[in-house]
Amino acid sequence: MTEKIIIKAERLTKQFGHFTATDHITFEVREGEIFGFLGANGAGKTTAMRMLCGLSQPSDGWATVAGYDVATEPEKVKRNIGYMSQKFSLYDDLTVEENFTLFGGIYGMSRKEMKEKTTRLLEELDFASERKTLVKSLPLGWKQKLAFSLAIFHDPKIVFLDEPTGGVDPVTRRQFWELIYQAADRNITVFVTTHYMDEAEYCDRVSIMVDGKIEALDSPANLKQQFGVETMYDVFYALARKAKRGDS
Amino acid sequence: MKALKYLLVKEYKQMFRGYLIPALFVLVPFALTNLVPRIATQEVSNLDIAVIDNDRSSVSKRLTEKISTSKFFNFQSLCGNYIEAYDLLQRGDVDFIITIENGIEKNLYREGTAKMMLSVNSVNGMKGGLGNNYLTQIIMQYTKELNEETGYSMASPMNIRPRFLFNSQLDYKPYMIPALMSLGLILLMGFLPALNMVSEKEKGTIEQINVTPVGRLEFILSKLIPYWTVGLFIVGFSMLLAWKIHNVVPAGSIFLVFLFAVVYIMTVSALGIIVANYSDTMRQAAMMMFFFIIIFALTSGLVSPVSSMPDWAQEITRLNPVRYIIAALREIFLKGSTFTQLLPQFIPLCIYGLVTMTCAVFSYQKKQ
């Protein structure tokens, strides 16, 4: 991890009518770090992440991702990021390999490069036999691992993960986090939202959002110390119970 | 534009991965060119008629016989009086009542005139009107026959002999097939791209595309090009079916048919994309497309000729791309019109195509 700042948000805001989903948030993410973006349902995490990915125009404030402004240069931002949405993002009716070829092709990788990389990747995942399997016939845990591999297939500088491990068993979640660590080792910055507090412990730094604002931002150890509690769960609980917004 | 190649591979693979969509590409043209022209004919036949013969002479009996042997009429019953016949009409058993007055034969030979009354159920105006015409023709023919036999010259109505141009048999099929082809194309080429695009929204895969640097034009083209190629196949297949089944071939150039089809398919598929861009769910997109297709079909001249609509309605049909293609294809099929003759259809269709294509690309937003 270096001290270089790769994501910088300054008073970043998104309003939908009178509702302020993300309310003037300011934070920085360092290159190569695993940044946990926590918050209760409806706290505004996904909205903030969508702005950083160039999918949503900020109403106020600004942010740069990999050096590009998300509001004015979204297509340049997109060259440098990978994204795995909450909604499942692989094409069900394509095979594993076809999915990789599609997205590799979109980012301008050569056929040879894609082929080699797919082979290596699937071997690492111990998944070589499913190369020509339709994605829809795979179990959820596998789909999520593949979706992550796909999000970093083109070696982005940053990967955004929106609740990547929702609905899978603890063993698979653990394996998923091993993939995240491998990516971080390759100096890919990981920006991840999650509701699992054990996962929050794996992050280098976490921020906790309450009602559209960032209420806490530090390493898990410092946060626990600051709140005088033993676990990240307690930190989260102390902050999130103040939330006025319910489930959205 | 390098990504387009990969996006196209994806679209074609997805299109032919299931059985249903490719089956539609064959079934729709087959049903529309084979089945529908046989069923949806505007020829009116099997008209039910009751006869009240108050004269019971040989002249009146021969007339009754002529009516009952006509291919247009079903002779239902010979009634004693009008009340009895009217009762049948009320019940819906007959639509026409012809009353032959007493003394018709006598008057005919003495004065050269004969009176008859025809009552027509005109709830269905077209059926009533055509039935009336058919009956008049039968009577005219009969009058002529009587004149020749007896040497009398009865006041026969004016004798008009029509000469039907371009479709001398007044065959309904060459008229309907081009229109049905146009309808099939908007059905498939309008609906399918719309549903395809919205399904990506519903599944969330479009988000994954939006977060890549793919260009808007590239993505929209990748959605449209597969349907354009399939659309041209459907045009060719429909013409082949029309030729093999009904022996209907374009009097004009096949190349022109394809040229018009290309612009038309581009227009309707782009329209589908526009609808999809403003819809969040399949249901919304499907309802919007139904709305467009029904309005377009009814104002296109498919069922009622544009020229017989009120002036304001004719102006509205100028906004309807289906109107131009149906008019153009009918001219090519029946009259063999040339490209320059068809410019009044071609130019508006091209403008329509360009506008919808531009809107399709610009209404697709990668960002909210």
Interface residues (C-beta under 8 A of the other chain):
Chain A: R50 C53 G54 L55 S56 Q57 P74 E75 K78 R79 I81 Y83 S85 Q86 K87 F88 S89 L90 Y91 D92 D93 L94 E98 T101 L102 F103 G104 G105 I106 Y107 G108
Chain B: K2 A3 K5 Y6 L7 V9 K10 K13 Q14 R17 G18 K203 G204 T205 E207 Q208 I209 N210 V211 T212 P213 V214 K366 K367 Q368
